[in-house]
Amino acid sequence: MAKPLPLLLLFLLFLTITTTTTSSSSSSSDKLKRMKKKKITHFTVYWHDIVSGPNPSGAMVAQAPTTNTSTTSFGLVRIIDNPLTKGPTMSSDLLGHAQGFYAFTSLESVGLFIAMNFVFTSGKYNGSTVTILGRDEIFTDVREMPVIGGSGLFRWAQGYAQARTSIVNMTTHDAVVKYDVHVMHY
């Protein structure tokens, strides 16, 4: 016959685990219920892709054997830490950096796969990030890429970014791109 004390201890252990699991899951759902209504934020930044000169913000980290003969730079991969400014010039207020990478992934057009975080280091979004992931066909007037997440003020973010090339130097390949970003978040 089983002794009552070990059975009682097992029952109390089971009850403790069940109560802890239930209270932590209800705590999480309570937090979700207390979230504010969804907000939509629109902001504009200028993305400076500097690949020439003594202090480039992008570095080539890989290329295919055929990249140099490709008309689309197919196979080139560049890591970036591009300045984000309020206006189109580098003398404009620095808002943060775009950190990530892009790869030339099209054989037929100059199309990039781009994955980056807009990391805000000043202004009203200081300490927050927005994550953009998508295709950028750079010679198209307006390109649209999804916003797939964020942190800080942009926690639970989703939305889209529209990119428009402002300035491109065809000799140095440096470029300035205007990003209009529309983000839905809590």
Summary of the structure (lengths in Angstrom):
residues: 186
radius of gyration: 24.0
end to end distance: 57.9
largest distance: 88.7
contacts: 529
relative contact order: 0.16
helix: 22%
strand: 46%
